[in-house]
Amino acid sequence: MTATHLVWFRNDLRTHDNAALSHACSLAQNGDRVLAVFLWTPEQWDQHDYGTPRRFAWVDALKTLEHRLAALGIEFSLLESSDWQHGVDDLMALAKAVNARSLSLHREFGWDEVQRDQYALACAQNAGIDRHVFEDRVTWDPSQILTGQGEMYRVVTPYKKAWLRQLADVSLSTPLPEPKAIGPAIQTRVHYPKVQSLAQVELPLNETAALIQLDRFIDLTVTDYQTQRDFPSVDGTSKLSAALANGAVSLRQCFSAVLQHPKRDHPGLQTWLSELIWREFYHYLLYWRPELAKHQPFYSRWDAFPWRNDKARLDAWQNGQTGVPIVDAGMRQLAHTGWMHNRVRMIVAMYLVKILQVDWRLGERWFARSLLDIDFASNNGGWQWCAATGVDAAPYFRIFNPVTQSQRFDPEGNYIRRWLPELSALDNRQIHSPDAVPGYSKPLIDYQQARAETLALFKAL
Protein backbone atom coordinates (compact mmCIF):
# COMPACT_ATOMS: atom_id res chain seq x y z
CA MET A 1 0.00 0.00 0.00
CA THR A 2 1.29 3.46 -0.89
CA ALA A 3 2.64 5.33 2.13
CA THR A 4 1.53 8.87 2.89
CA HIS A 5 3.43 11.74 4.48
CA LEU A 6 1.09 14.14 6.29
CA VAL A 7 1.69 17.87 6.61
CA TRP A 8 -0.43 19.51 9.28
CA PHE A 9 -0.97 23.16 8.34
CA ARG A 10 -1.94 25.69 11.00
CA ASN A 11 -0.80 29.32 10.88
CA ASP A 12 1.76 28.59 8.15
CA LEU A 13 -0.43 28.72 5.03
CA ARG A 14 2.26 28.96 2.35
CA THR A 15 4.41 26.76 0.13
CA HIS A 16 7.57 28.92 0.24
CA ASP A 17 9.75 28.81 3.36
CA ASN A 18 7.76 25.96 4.81
CA ALA A 19 10.08 23.49 6.51
CA ALA A 20 7.33 20.99 7.34
CA LEU A 21 6.13 20.86 3.74
CA SER A 22 9.65 20.71 2.31
CA HIS A 23 10.57 17.85 4.64
CA ALA A 24 7.47 15.85 3.78
CA CYS A 25 8.19 16.28 0.07
CA SER A 26 11.76 15.07 0.60
CA LEU A 27 10.37 11.88 2.18
CA ALA A 28 7.97 11.16 -0.67
CA GLN A 29 9.86 8.60 -2.76
CA ASN A 30 9.00 5.49 -4.71
CA GLY A 31 5.44 6.54 -5.32
CA ASP A 32 4.72 7.84 -1.79
CA ARG A 33 2.32 10.77 -1.62
CA VAL A 34 2.08 13.94 0.46
CA LEU A 35 -1.26 14.92 1.97
CA ALA A 36 -1.77 18.39 3.47
CA VAL A 37 -4.36 18.82 6.23
CA PHE A 38 -5.97 21.77 8.02
CA LEU A 39 -8.30 21.46 11.03
CA TRP A 40 -11.37 23.72 10.89
CA THR A 41 -12.45 23.97 14.55
CA PRO A 42 -15.06 26.72 15.10
CA GLU A 43 -15.88 25.90 18.72
CA GLN A 44 -12.19 26.10 19.61
CA TRP A 45 -11.91 29.48 17.91
CA ASP A 46 -14.98 30.67 19.80
CA GLN A 47 -13.10 29.91 23.00
CA HIS A 48 -10.17 31.95 21.70
CA ASP A 49 -12.45 34.81 20.59
CA TYR A 50 -11.37 34.46 16.96
CA GLY A 51 -14.23 36.01 15.05
CA THR A 52 -15.60 36.10 11.52
CA PRO A 53 -12.83 38.33 10.05
CA ARG A 54 -10.11 35.89 11.13
CA ARG A 55 -12.04 32.96 9.64
CA PHE A 56 -12.55 34.91 6.43
CA ALA A 57 -8.78 35.43 6.25
CA TRP A 58 -8.18 31.71 6.80
CA VAL A 59 -10.54 30.72 3.98
CA ASP A 60 -8.90 33.15 1.55
CA ALA A 61 -5.43 31.86 2.42
CA LEU A 62 -6.50 28.20 2.36
CA LYS A 63 -8.03 28.45 -1.11
CA THR A 64 -4.78 29.83 -2.49
CA LEU A 65 -2.76 27.23 -0.59
CA GLU A 66 -4.94 24.45 -2.03
CA HIS A 67 -4.20 25.58 -5.61
CA ARG A 68 -0.49 26.06 -4.98
CA LEU A 69 -0.25 22.58 -3.46
CA ALA A 70 -2.22 21.07 -6.34
CA ALA A 71 0.36 22.47 -8.76
CA LEU A 72 2.99 20.52 -6.79
CA GLY A 73 1.00 17.30 -7.02
CA ILE A 74 -0.09 17.51 -3.37
CA GLU A 75 -3.62 16.82 -2.17
CA PHE A 76 -5.26 19.01 0.45
CA SER A 77 -7.92 18.02 2.99
CA LEU A 78 -9.98 20.22 5.31
CA LEU A 79 -11.15 18.35 8.41
CA GLU A 80 -14.12 19.96 10.17
CA SER A 81 -14.29 19.25 13.90
CA SER A 82 -15.73 21.07 16.89
CA ASP A 83 -12.46 21.62 18.72
CA TRP A 84 -8.82 20.62 18.77
CA GLN A 85 -9.36 17.47 20.84
CA HIS A 86 -11.78 16.05 18.28
CA GLY A 87 -9.73 17.51 15.45
CA VAL A 88 -6.65 15.57 16.51
CA ASP A 89 -8.74 12.41 16.81
CA ASP A 90 -10.03 12.98 13.26
CA LEU A 91 -6.48 13.62 12.06
CA MET A 92 -5.31 10.32 13.56
CA ALA A 93 -8.24 8.49 11.96
CA LEU A 94 -7.25 9.97 8.60
CA ALA A 95 -3.63 9.00 9.22
CA LYS A 96 -4.65 5.39 9.73
CA ALA A 97 -6.90 5.39 6.66
CA VAL A 98 -4.17 6.69 4.34
CA ASN A 99 -1.33 4.61 5.83
CA ALA A 100 0.54 7.66 7.12
CA ARG A 101 4.22 7.04 7.67
CA SER A 102 5.14 10.52 8.93
CA LEU A 103 3.59 13.71 10.31
CA SER A 104 5.33 17.05 9.78
CA LEU A 105 4.29 20.27 11.49
CA HIS A 106 5.54 23.57 12.88
CA ARG A 107 5.72 24.32 16.58
CA GLU A 108 3.22 26.81 18.00
CA PHE A 109 3.15 28.58 21.36
CA GLY A 110 0.24 29.25 23.68
CA TRP A 111 -1.36 27.15 26.39
CA ASP A 112 -3.95 25.31 24.33
CA GLU A 113 -1.67 24.93 21.31
CA VAL A 114 1.03 23.23 23.40
CA GLN A 115 -1.51 20.84 24.97
CA ARG A 116 -2.98 20.05 21.53
CA ASP A 117 0.39 19.27 19.99
CA GLN A 118 1.57 17.15 22.90
CA TYR A 119 -1.59 15.05 22.56
CA ALA A 120 -1.22 14.81 18.77
CA LEU A 121 2.44 13.80 18.88
CA ALA A 122 1.72 11.19 21.55
CA CYS A 123 -1.09 9.73 19.41
CA ALA A 124 1.18 9.66 16.37
CA GLN A 125 3.92 7.91 18.35
CA ASN A 126 1.48 5.28 19.58
CA ALA A 127 0.39 4.72 15.98
CA GLY A 128 3.99 4.21 14.85
CA ILE A 129 4.05 7.44 12.82
CA ASP A 130 7.31 9.36 12.57
CA ARG A 131 7.05 12.91 13.96
CA HIS A 132 8.91 15.91 12.56
CA VAL A 133 8.50 19.30 14.31
CA PHE A 134 10.03 22.49 12.94
CA GLU A 135 10.30 26.12 14.03
CA ASP A 136 8.09 28.62 12.26
CA ARG A 137 6.45 31.26 14.45
CA VAL A 138 9.86 32.67 15.34
CA THR A 139 13.19 32.76 13.55
CA TRP A 140 15.24 31.70 16.57
CA ASP A 141 14.37 29.08 19.19
CA PRO A 142 13.25 31.09 22.26
CA SER A 143 15.05 28.71 24.60
CA GLN A 144 18.35 29.73 22.99
CA ILE A 145 18.02 33.52 23.47
CA LEU A 146 18.78 34.18 27.12
CA THR A 147 20.39 36.83 29.30
CA GLY A 148 23.88 36.39 30.73
CA GLN A 149 22.21 34.93 33.81
CA GLY A 150 20.42 32.33 31.69
CA GLU A 151 17.00 33.94 32.07
CA MET A 152 14.40 35.16 29.60
CA TYR A 153 14.55 38.74 28.37
CA ARG A 154 11.89 41.10 29.71
CA VAL A 155 12.92 44.18 27.73
CA VAL A 156 12.91 44.29 23.95
CA THR A 157 16.14 46.28 23.38
CA PRO A 158 18.59 43.73 24.87
CA TYR A 159 16.47 40.96 23.29
CA LYS A 160 16.89 42.67 19.92
CA LYS A 161 20.67 42.85 20.38
CA ALA A 162 20.78 39.16 21.24
CA TRP A 163 18.50 38.40 18.28
CA LEU A 164 20.75 40.29 15.87
CA ARG A 165 23.84 38.46 17.13
CA GLN A 166 22.26 35.24 15.85
CA LEU A 167 22.58 36.60 12.31
CA ALA A 168 26.28 35.79 12.35
CA ASP A 169 25.20 32.54 10.72
CA VAL A 170 23.08 34.01 7.91
CA SER A 171 22.15 30.56 6.61
CA LEU A 172 19.98 29.99 9.68
CA SER A 173 17.67 32.82 8.63
CA THR A 174 17.59 32.10 4.89
CA PRO A 175 14.07 31.23 3.69
CA LEU A 176 13.52 27.86 2.07
CA PRO A 177 12.44 27.77 -1.59
CA GLU A 178 9.15 26.26 -2.61
CA PRO A 179 9.62 22.46 -2.85
CA LYS A 180 9.78 20.82 -6.23
CA ALA A 181 6.67 19.07 -7.48
CA ILE A 182 6.37 15.48 -6.32
CA GLY A 183 4.19 14.56 -9.30
CA PRO A 184 1.96 16.04 -11.99
CA ALA A 185 -0.47 18.79 -11.10
CA ILE A 186 -3.79 17.55 -9.74
CA GLN A 187 -7.30 18.92 -9.47
CA THR A 188 -8.83 19.35 -6.03
CA ARG A 189 -12.28 20.35 -4.87
CA VAL A 190 -12.27 21.25 -1.22
CA HIS A 191 -15.49 22.39 0.43
CA TYR A 192 -14.99 25.47 2.60
CA PRO A 193 -17.43 26.61 5.29
CA LYS A 194 -19.37 29.74 4.41
CA VAL A 195 -17.97 32.80 6.17
CA GLN A 196 -19.42 36.29 5.97
CA SER A 197 -17.21 38.71 4.06
CA LEU A 198 -16.26 42.22 5.16
CA ALA A 199 -17.42 45.45 3.56
CA GLN A 200 -13.84 46.25 2.57
CA VAL A 201 -10.58 44.32 2.76
CA GLU A 202 -7.39 46.38 2.69
CA LEU A 203 -4.83 43.66 3.34
CA PRO A 204 -3.42 40.74 1.34
CA LEU A 205 -4.53 37.52 3.01
CA ASN A 206 -3.01 34.70 0.92
CA GLU A 207 0.49 33.75 -0.16
CA THR A 208 0.26 34.97 -3.76
CA ALA A 209 -1.02 38.41 -2.75
CA ALA A 210 1.37 38.63 0.20
CA LEU A 211 4.48 37.97 -1.91
CA ILE A 212 3.39 40.67 -4.36
CA GLN A 213 2.81 43.10 -1.49
CA LEU A 214 6.16 42.28 0.12
CA ASP A 215 7.96 43.05 -3.14
CA ARG A 216 5.94 46.24 -3.59
CA PHE A 217 6.67 47.43 -0.07
CA ILE A 218 10.38 46.69 -0.30
CA ASP A 219 10.70 48.34 -3.73
CA LEU A 220 8.52 51.42 -3.21
CA THR A 221 7.71 52.15 0.43
CA VAL A 222 10.14 50.76 2.97
CA THR A 223 12.66 53.60 2.73
CA ASP A 224 9.91 55.98 3.87
CA TYR A 225 8.69 53.66 6.62
CA GLN A 226 10.40 55.50 9.48
CA THR A 227 8.79 58.83 8.59
CA GLN A 228 5.39 57.66 7.26
CA ARG A 229 4.36 54.66 9.39
CA ASP A 230 2.55 56.69 12.07
CA PHE A 231 0.21 58.58 9.74
CA PRO A 232 -3.03 56.61 9.24
CA SER A 233 -4.10 58.49 6.09
CA VAL A 234 -0.81 57.57 4.36
CA ASP A 235 -0.02 54.21 2.76
CA GLY A 236 3.18 53.93 4.78
CA THR A 237 3.03 50.47 6.38
CA SER A 238 3.74 47.02 4.98
CA LYS A 239 0.08 45.87 5.17
CA LEU A 240 1.45 42.36 5.80
CA SER A 241 0.04 41.83 9.30
CA ALA A 242 -2.77 39.47 8.23
CA ALA A 243 -0.44 37.45 6.01
CA LEU A 244 2.03 37.17 8.90
CA ALA A 245 -0.77 36.15 11.27
CA ASN A 246 -1.93 33.21 9.13
CA GLY A 247 1.54 32.43 7.83
CA ALA A 248 0.92 33.30 4.18
CA VAL A 249 4.32 34.95 4.46
CA SER A 250 6.95 34.22 7.10
CA LEU A 251 8.98 36.47 9.35
CA ARG A 252 12.10 34.93 7.79
CA GLN A 253 10.99 36.09 4.33
CA CYS A 254 10.52 39.62 5.67
CA PHE A 255 13.85 39.59 7.50
CA SER A 256 15.56 38.26 4.39
CA ALA A 257 14.04 41.04 2.28
CA VAL A 258 15.63 43.58 4.63
CA LEU A 259 19.01 41.87 4.82
CA GLN A 260 19.29 41.53 1.03
CA HIS A 261 18.23 45.11 0.34
CA PRO A 262 21.03 47.30 -1.13
CA LYS A 263 20.10 49.95 1.46
CA ARG A 264 19.71 47.61 4.40
CA ASP A 265 21.20 50.19 6.80
CA HIS A 266 18.70 52.85 5.75
CA PRO A 267 16.62 54.13 8.73
CA GLY A 268 13.41 53.01 7.04
CA LEU A 269 14.54 49.39 6.71
CA GLN A 270 16.08 49.33 10.17
CA THR A 271 12.86 50.65 11.69
CA TRP A 272 10.80 47.98 9.95
CA LEU A 273 13.32 45.36 11.07
CA SER A 274 12.83 46.55 14.66
CA GLU A 275 9.06 46.24 14.32
CA LEU A 276 9.40 42.69 13.00
CA ILE A 277 11.64 41.81 15.94
CA TRP A 278 8.98 43.24 18.28
CA ARG A 279 6.54 40.79 16.70
CA GLU A 280 8.91 37.90 17.33
CA PHE A 281 9.51 39.16 20.88
CA TYR A 282 5.80 38.78 21.69
CA HIS A 283 5.93 35.13 20.59
CA TYR A 284 9.10 34.72 22.65
CA LEU A 285 7.18 35.95 25.71
CA LEU A 286 4.34 33.52 25.01
CA TYR A 287 6.86 30.66 24.87
CA TRP A 288 8.28 31.52 28.27
CA ARG A 289 5.00 32.57 29.85
CA PRO A 290 2.22 30.45 28.26
CA GLU A 291 -0.15 31.56 31.04
CA LEU A 292 -0.41 34.86 29.15
CA ALA A 293 -2.88 32.94 26.99
CA LYS A 294 -5.10 32.72 30.08
CA HIS A 295 -5.51 36.51 30.08
CA GLN A 296 -3.12 37.04 32.96
CA PRO A 297 -1.01 40.21 33.19
CA PHE A 298 2.72 39.71 32.93
CA TYR A 299 3.16 41.48 36.27
CA SER A 300 0.46 40.35 38.68
CA ARG A 301 0.59 43.49 40.85
CA TRP A 302 -1.46 45.34 38.22
CA ASP A 303 -4.32 42.86 38.56
CA ALA A 304 -5.49 44.87 41.56
CA PHE A 305 -6.39 47.90 39.42
CA PRO A 306 -10.11 48.65 39.99
CA TRP A 307 -11.31 48.40 36.40
CA ARG A 308 -14.77 49.89 35.89
CA ASN A 309 -16.01 47.40 33.28
CA ASP A 310 -18.77 49.86 32.43
CA LYS A 311 -20.88 48.26 29.67
CA ALA A 312 -22.13 51.62 28.35
CA ARG A 313 -18.57 52.89 27.97
CA LEU A 314 -17.44 49.65 26.34
CA ASP A 315 -20.37 49.67 23.91
CA ALA A 316 -19.71 53.29 22.91
CA TRP A 317 -16.05 52.47 22.30
CA GLN A 318 -16.85 49.34 20.28
CA ASN A 319 -19.33 51.21 18.09
CA GLY A 320 -17.19 54.28 17.47
CA GLN A 321 -19.44 56.60 19.48
CA THR A 322 -17.10 58.03 22.12
CA GLY A 323 -17.22 61.59 20.83
CA VAL A 324 -13.44 61.53 20.27
CA PRO A 325 -12.96 61.62 16.48
CA ILE A 326 -9.65 59.76 16.16
CA VAL A 327 -10.95 56.98 18.43
CA ASP A 328 -14.27 56.69 16.63
CA ALA A 329 -12.57 56.75 13.21
CA GLY A 330 -10.33 53.85 14.24
CA MET A 331 -13.19 51.76 15.56
CA ARG A 332 -15.23 52.33 12.41
CA GLN A 333 -12.28 51.40 10.22
CA LEU A 334 -12.02 48.19 12.25
CA ALA A 335 -15.72 47.41 11.78
CA HIS A 336 -15.64 47.95 8.01
CA THR A 337 -12.27 46.47 7.07
CA GLY A 338 -11.16 44.12 9.86
CA TRP A 339 -8.03 46.22 10.21
CA MET A 340 -6.84 49.33 12.00
CA HIS A 341 -3.67 51.37 11.56
CA ASN A 342 -1.15 50.55 14.32
CA ARG A 343 -0.80 54.12 15.62
CA VAL A 344 -4.58 54.33 15.92
CA ARG A 345 -4.65 50.94 17.69
CA MET A 346 -2.44 52.38 20.41
CA ILE A 347 -4.61 55.50 20.69
CA VAL A 348 -7.93 53.61 20.95
CA ALA A 349 -6.50 50.99 23.32
CA MET A 350 -4.98 53.53 25.70
CA TYR A 351 -8.20 55.53 25.60
CA LEU A 352 -10.21 52.46 26.65
CA VAL A 353 -7.97 51.39 29.51
CA LYS A 354 -6.49 54.64 30.83
CA ILE A 355 -9.29 57.11 30.18
CA LEU A 356 -12.45 54.99 30.31
CA GLN A 357 -10.73 52.66 32.83
CA VAL A 358 -12.20 49.55 31.20
CA ASP A 359 -10.33 46.27 31.70
CA TRP A 360 -7.75 45.80 28.94
CA ARG A 361 -8.87 42.17 28.51
CA LEU A 362 -12.25 43.32 27.19
CA GLY A 363 -10.48 45.41 24.55
CA GLU A 364 -8.14 42.54 23.73
CA ARG A 365 -11.15 40.26 23.24
CA TRP A 366 -12.94 42.77 20.98
CA PHE A 367 -9.87 43.12 18.78
CA ALA A 368 -9.59 39.32 18.56
CA ARG A 369 -13.19 39.09 17.39
CA SER A 370 -12.88 41.97 14.92
CA LEU A 371 -9.44 41.77 13.30
CA LEU A 372 -8.43 40.01 10.09
CA ASP A 373 -4.85 40.02 11.31
CA ILE A 374 -5.46 38.79 14.84
CA ASP A 375 -2.36 37.11 16.22
CA PHE A 376 -2.72 36.29 19.89
CA ALA A 377 0.84 37.05 20.93
CA SER A 378 0.95 40.44 19.20
CA ASN A 379 -2.56 41.39 20.31
CA ASN A 380 -1.92 40.44 23.92
CA GLY A 381 1.46 42.14 23.96
CA GLY A 382 0.05 45.32 22.44
CA TRP A 383 -2.83 45.56 24.92
CA GLN A 384 -0.59 44.88 27.90
CA TRP A 385 1.83 47.52 26.62
CA CYS A 386 -0.98 50.10 26.53
CA ALA A 387 -2.37 49.03 29.89
CA ALA A 388 1.06 49.10 31.58
CA THR A 389 0.52 45.51 32.80
CA GLY A 390 3.01 43.70 30.61
CA VAL A 391 6.69 43.22 30.01
CA ASP A 392 8.45 46.23 28.44
CA ALA A 393 5.17 48.12 28.75
CA ALA A 394 4.44 51.82 28.53
CA PRO A 395 4.72 53.08 32.14
CA TYR A 396 1.42 53.66 33.90
CA PHE A 397 1.91 57.45 33.77
CA ARG A 398 2.17 57.46 29.95
CA ILE A 399 -1.33 58.31 28.79
CA PHE A 400 -1.92 59.38 25.20
CA ASN A 401 -4.03 62.49 24.77
CA PRO A 402 -6.19 61.39 21.81
CA VAL A 403 -6.72 64.97 20.62
CA THR A 404 -3.02 65.86 20.49
CA GLN A 405 -2.28 62.45 18.93
CA SER A 406 -4.90 63.20 16.29
CA GLN A 407 -3.49 66.67 15.62
CA ARG A 408 0.02 65.26 15.28
CA PHE A 409 -0.64 62.19 13.14
CA ASP A 410 -3.72 63.26 11.17
CA PRO A 411 -3.05 67.02 10.96
CA GLU A 412 -5.38 67.66 8.01
CA GLY A 413 -8.07 65.31 9.31
CA ASN A 414 -8.03 63.13 6.20
CA TYR A 415 -8.28 59.89 8.17
CA ILE A 416 -11.10 61.21 10.32
CA ARG A 417 -13.02 62.52 7.30
CA ARG A 418 -12.82 59.14 5.60
CA TRP A 419 -14.40 57.26 8.48
CA LEU A 420 -16.55 60.00 10.04
CA PRO A 421 -18.26 61.70 7.09
CA GLU A 422 -20.53 63.59 9.48
CA LEU A 423 -17.47 65.68 10.44
CA SER A 424 -16.18 66.25 6.89
CA ALA A 425 -17.33 69.88 6.75
CA LEU A 426 -15.24 70.91 9.78
CA ASP A 427 -11.94 72.72 9.33
CA ASN A 428 -8.57 71.17 10.17
CA ARG A 429 -8.63 72.57 13.70
CA GLN A 430 -12.20 71.76 14.70
CA ILE A 431 -12.24 68.24 13.34
CA HIS A 432 -9.98 66.90 16.10
CA SER A 433 -12.18 68.14 18.94
CA PRO A 434 -15.52 69.32 17.56
CA ASP A 435 -18.23 71.19 19.39
CA ALA A 436 -21.77 69.86 19.12
CA VAL A 437 -22.26 68.44 15.63
CA PRO A 438 -25.66 67.05 14.55
CA GLY A 439 -25.43 63.28 14.20
CA TYR A 440 -22.16 62.95 16.13
CA SER A 441 -21.74 61.79 19.74
CA LYS A 442 -20.77 64.10 22.57
CA PRO A 443 -17.59 63.12 24.48
CA LEU A 444 -18.23 60.35 27.00
CA ILE A 445 -15.91 61.78 29.60
CA ASP A 446 -13.66 64.72 30.42
CA TYR A 447 -10.13 63.73 29.43
CA GLN A 448 -8.21 65.75 32.01
CA GLN A 449 -10.37 64.60 34.89
CA ALA A 450 -10.22 60.94 33.82
CA ARG A 451 -6.45 61.13 33.36
CA ALA A 452 -5.97 62.47 36.88
CA GLU A 453 -8.18 59.72 38.33
CA THR A 454 -6.30 57.00 36.46
CA LEU A 455 -2.90 58.29 37.58
CA ALA A 456 -4.08 58.35 41.18
CA LEU A 457 -5.37 54.77 40.97
CA PHE A 458 -2.15 53.47 39.42
CA LYS A 459 0.00 55.37 41.91
CA ALA A 460 -1.96 53.82 44.80
CA LEU A 461 -0.80 50.38 43.60
CORLINDA-V513497 format. One record per run of one state. SS is the DSSP state (hx for helix, st for strand, lp for the rest). FROM is the first residue (numbers start at 1). LEN is the number of residues. If there is no record, write none. Layout:
BEGIN
SS&FROM&LEN, SS&FROM&LEN
END
This chain:
BEGIN
lp&1&3, st&4&6, lp&10&9, hx&19&9, lp&28&5, st&33&8, lp&41&1, hx&42&6, lp&48&4, hx&52&20, lp&72&3, st&75&6, lp&81&3, hx&84&14, lp&98&2, st&100&7, lp&107&4, hx&111&16, lp&127&3, st&130&5, lp&135&7, hx&142&3, lp&145&11, hx&156&13, lp&169&1, hx&170&4, lp&174&33, hx&207&22, lp&229&12, hx&241&6, lp&247&4, hx&251&9, lp&260&7, hx&267&22, lp&289&1, hx&290&5, lp&295&5, hx&300&5, lp&305&6, hx&311&8, lp&319&6, hx&325&13, lp&338&4, hx&342&14, lp&356&4, hx&360&11, lp&371&5, hx&376&12, lp&388&14, hx&402&8, lp&410&4, hx&414&6, lp&420&1, hx&421&3, lp&424&6, hx&430&3, lp&433&14, hx&447&14, lp&461&1
END
